[in-house]
Each structure stands twice: as structure tokens, then as C-alpha cells.
């Protein structure tokens, strides 16, 4: 049995094939988001990986709990 049959060439079906070089960013913290935004619109295909599909600024969660800020002020989806 060959490795090609065991491991398909495109194992993640929602990442389209592209002739562009692919940059994979692991983690959607401040550095990952800044790099992804900087590379947007360039000659690279950007793939951002994170265990959550949102970014949350945790130091301001207490202000959400005390109704000083709305929840969308400290958390937003990554797929925007």
C-alpha cells in the first residue's frame, strides 16, 4: 500500500487548491491576526488555524460581566 492512498494530497476539503504559495498561521492571537491581515491581498494563500473560530480579548471580560461593554466588543469571528 502506498502512502498516497493512505494520506490524500488535499486532506482538508475546505481549503481550495491554489497555485499560490500557502502560508499557514497557527494561532489567532494578536500576532497571528496581524500577520494574516498583513498578508491579505498578497500573492500568498493564507490559512489561519486556531482551536476556536473566534478571537476574544480576555482582559476586558470583566467589563462585559458588569454591562460596561457589549459582548461583541471583546469577541469577534475569525472568518470575517
C-alpha positions as CSV (number, residue, x, y, z in Angstrom):
1,X,0.0,0.0,0.0
2,X,1.4,3.4,-0.9
3,X,1.3,6.5,1.2
4,X,-0.7,8.3,-1.4
5,X,-3.7,6.1,-0.8
6,X,-3.3,6.4,2.9
7,X,-2.8,10.2,3.0
8,X,-4.7,12.1,0.4
9,X,-3.0,15.1,-1.2
10,X,-5.7,17.5,0.0
11,X,-6.7,16.3,3.5
12,X,-8.7,19.5,4.4
13,X,-11.6,19.8,2.0
14,X,-12.5,23.4,2.8
15,X,-9.1,24.8,1.7
16,X,-9.1,25.2,-2.0
17,X,-6.2,24.1,-4.2
18,X,-4.2,27.1,-5.4
19,X,-1.1,27.8,-7.4
20,X,-0.2,30.4,-4.8
21,X,2.3,29.6,-2.1
22,X,0.5,28.7,1.1
23,X,1.2,30.4,4.5
24,X,-0.2,28.5,7.5
25,X,-0.5,30.6,10.7
26,X,-1.1,28.6,13.8
27,X,-2.9,30.6,16.4
28,X,-5.3,33.5,16.1
29,X,-3.9,35.7,18.8
30,X,-2.7,39.3,18.2
31,X,0.4,38.2,16.3
32,X,-1.5,35.7,14.1
33,X,-4.3,38.1,13.3
34,X,-1.8,40.9,12.5
35,X,0.2,38.7,10.1
36,X,-3.0,37.3,8.4
37,X,-4.2,40.9,7.8
38,X,-0.8,42.0,6.5
39,X,-0.7,39.0,4.1
40,X,-4.3,39.5,2.9
41,X,-4.4,40.5,-0.8
42,X,-0.8,39.4,-1.4
43,X,0.5,36.6,-3.6
44,X,0.0,34.0,-0.7
45,X,-2.8,31.8,0.2
46,X,-3.3,32.4,4.0
47,X,-4.6,29.7,6.2
48,X,-5.3,30.6,9.8
49,X,-5.6,27.7,12.3
50,X,-7.0,28.1,15.8
51,X,-8.9,25.8,18.1
52,X,-11.7,28.3,18.3
53,X,-13.4,30.1,15.4
54,X,-13.4,33.4,17.2
55,X,-10.9,35.8,18.8
56,X,-11.5,37.0,22.4
57,X,-9.8,39.8,24.2
58,X,-10.0,38.3,27.7
59,X,-8.7,41.2,29.8
60,X,-12.0,43.1,29.1
61,X,-14.3,40.2,30.0
62,X,-15.0,41.8,33.4
63,X,-16.4,44.9,31.6
64,X,-18.8,42.6,29.8
65,X,-19.8,41.0,33.1
66,X,-20.6,44.4,34.6
67,X,-22.5,45.5,31.4
68,X,-20.0,48.3,30.6
69,X,-19.3,46.7,27.2
70,X,-21.3,44.6,24.9
71,X,-20.0,41.0,24.2
72,X,-19.2,41.8,20.6
73,X,-16.7,44.4,21.8
74,X,-14.3,41.7,23.2
75,X,-15.0,38.8,20.8
76,X,-15.4,38.5,17.1
77,X,-15.5,35.7,14.5
78,X,-12.3,34.9,12.6
79,X,-14.0,34.3,9.2
80,X,-14.8,37.9,8.6
